[in-house]
């Protein structure tokens, strides 16, 4: 159980990354407000800046997404998130295939509830895991602990979890060197405008963002977004390749302004990540 628990912690962190997009997509410094090569039409840039602001101001939304990452991960996520003073919300993550799903089945579940609070996020594990963790079902991932334990990559994760909002995908697209308007399309019955572009790490002005992409093995990423007539993000699709394989994430956003209430799991049913790693000791094997 020792190495399995350590691996489980690492994989759950990866799930959060997949849920919120790549590190690039959730960093507030992703865009300088214009395309990296200055080739986008001024009207397109202005429209996306308005969408970025409107989506951010909405404050909350329901989110449904599908993510694949090579052979490691295939999952869906469904829930509601609120942003502003940190990210809060509850999302149900279902593992559908890949090595992560296999591991979750060995831990007694293929679905996991994740709760996001301003200082930490919580993952509810399966019964088999709880049996070997003192009967506790929840793991607490404190953002400060992630930064301390994970070095620079942990600090990146801490930062992105504190600043996650749907409008970060708009910011990323604004950094594209070939930003363009595709046309008008319907998305789940909503009239939208489709925009697309490719973000190359070498074109980005932000050194921090270039470093994040480099650490993930990402050379370039394609980004497509669909914006409603109310200047709100309705859909996003991001595609690229990392050292773990090709990835695709499709997310739908709806019910902007929805009320989001998230309760902290009971302390007596929660195990802190730092304490869990200390109890388990160094990983020994796969």
Secondary structure, DSSP 8 states (H G I E B T S, - for coil): -HHHHHHHHHHHHHHHHHHH--GGGG-TTS--SS-TTS-S-HHHHHHHHHHHHHHHHH-EEEEEEEEEETTTEEEEEEEEEE-SSS-EEEEEEEEEESHHHHHHHHTT-SEEEEEEETTEEEEE--HHHHHTTTT--EEEEEHHHHHHHHHHHHHHHHHHHHH--THHHHHHHHT-TT-EEEEEEEETTEEEEEEEEEEEGGG-S-HHHHHHHHHTT-SEEEEEEEEETTS-EEEEEEEEEETTEEEEEEEEEESTT---------GGGEEEHHHHHHHH-S----
